[in-house]
């Protein structure tokens, strides 16, 4: 059986090899103190949190970030923020219909005279993109195109924790005046210790990454992270949650990270549930086959 | 091993068919009654595991191809559509993506097993060579498949590999243009990569048939390396003895597979591949999938020109050479003893070779110029213009305030700037050392060891070795083996 132990070690070390290419220089992303409900073998999404997260996305993020792979019906599918078991087909769900109808109209061609026309957005339509094209998106954001958020948690190391850390990680004005006083932040740019990048060219202190030790030299140490074009997007009470949860920056960051994780892989919860059943099945079958093997070979010297 | 057939047709239909197409006889002789050494350990189960991997990849791949769109503007979204809207599409895609990794994990173990137990030696050279061909086609297939989701790593990985082909003298550019279907990577590239990615698994399947055929002529090697001498005493029929043992191993393997599919489906991939390909934005580090990293490290280890060969071509030659050398391995290893169980020196060099392979993998994952470890803490150096107008550099400072003090003392025209002086062991040097050992293992160590090494006594037969479990000294030594004369496993 030693060989299988070796195999398991080999398999896990594979994971280590690939995780070795982490983004250089950025601060390591961390989960909120209480962790995420969706992590681990029995992870699940909290529907109330997904609804709050959707609201943050819609009212804050959606001003600049599209989610081209998402359709309104996705919000009402099993495991989604507005799933209602009375509506197995999410396209019948009145909440979903309303959410779609409240969004920007869809450009169509009038089939009678061929002119440009618009119609109300349906539940089967994708989320509207804030920009007509990527050139417009760049033009509106100092040349930096806001990335699509459909699979953002799969496209960044750290996933939900990265989004959460980035959103809550913008330094306070006090920190910028003390700890990061030697940092020159160009116009239209913002410093964030969790953003992958290198601030050496903007740093007037020690150009080496070193550990903070609490001494007066700390203000000389090159900080981790980089500059991005996104201003701190969240502020306390900038939106109002329907369930009365206080809309602190920390709460909104948590909620929207959870929503984006769900949207990045809406079938993740199903996957883990099925996985558990598959594992149990394989385990039982493996034990049975092992016993057959022992039984069959009991009289064979080998 | 392919002795006289033991199959006897029983029903009328079987008798009728047996004189026309003896396919049942063939199946019986290769998969049921096939005499298999009774001492095979778990390392021998990976052949069966690999067959399962190939079938899983082909079946899931065919289903994925029903939904995938090979168009640079739609490929990325079509893959995500499989994840979101196709029934169990997420499962099929994750099995296929992780299946590639599992396939390579199994093939590496299978190959290391062959290397340790001398399964490439006479009379199994053709069997080994066919295996290396399968491995080569597998790497091609995996690379083509990785391009299809059209993520950042797909695109830029394809761009690195096709540019390598362009480094080959004379024909390079033409081959590159054929591969890309034009002067740059685009729709024609994606379409032919998709076409070839669908074709190659069936090529692999065909070679696997040959591989199994070539196995069934000499029969299985075994942990002692000693050939089967008495079919009755040394072997058991493949079914049910090895179907059940392989079955158990396959199930354990499937559990590891399932762990990745259900609980860590993206852990073996690169996050950048979930960003749609953008030719104008190159990722910070372009790396292939983990199973190609050792060869990527060898490719990047050649940073110097060798005579008329420039570094780029040298890297390409080294990378392909690392695989090509496996083809001639049966003739490089001069030892007559198959199993390293009885080769005390070779065993240690083999262990180092495994470490070297894994080390190359890590070297491939890291930036060659990054430091594996530091000789000392990084120091600061002040670069400035001295009074005579020449550029000058200060000595190294450990502390920032000392460097700053030095800068403040300089005259105004000095225009000082801070630089970091690093001193440490680069990943590049590690990759070069490991690459050196990789080639030395085949062209120096194995040929020399066969001549100078004194093998330990081997059991006279498989049956002896099996009974010898009770006696720690092993079975009857082969006369002559102990005094270093070339001992034969076939004696």
Interface residues (C-beta under 8 A of the other chain):
Chain A: X3 X4 X7 X8 X10 X11 X13 X14 X15 X17 X18 X19 X20 X21 X23 X24 X41 X68 X69 X74 X147 X148 X150 X151 X154 X155 X156 X157 X196 X205 X206 X207 X208 X217 X220 X265 X266 X267 X270 X271 X272 X274 X275 X276 X278 X279 X282 X283 X285 X286 X289 X290 X292 X293 X296 X297 X300 X301 X302
Chain B: X38 X39 X41 X42 X43 X77 X80 X81 X83 X84 X90 X91 X94 X101 X105 X109 X236 X240 X241 X244 X245 X247 X248 X251 X252 X253 X254 X255 X256 X258 X259 X260 X261 X262 X263 X264 X265 X266 X267 X268 X269 X270 X271 X272 X274 X275 X276 X284 X285 X287 X290 X293 X358 X361 X362 X365 X366 X378 X380 X399 X400 X401 X418 X419 X420 X463 X466 X467 X469
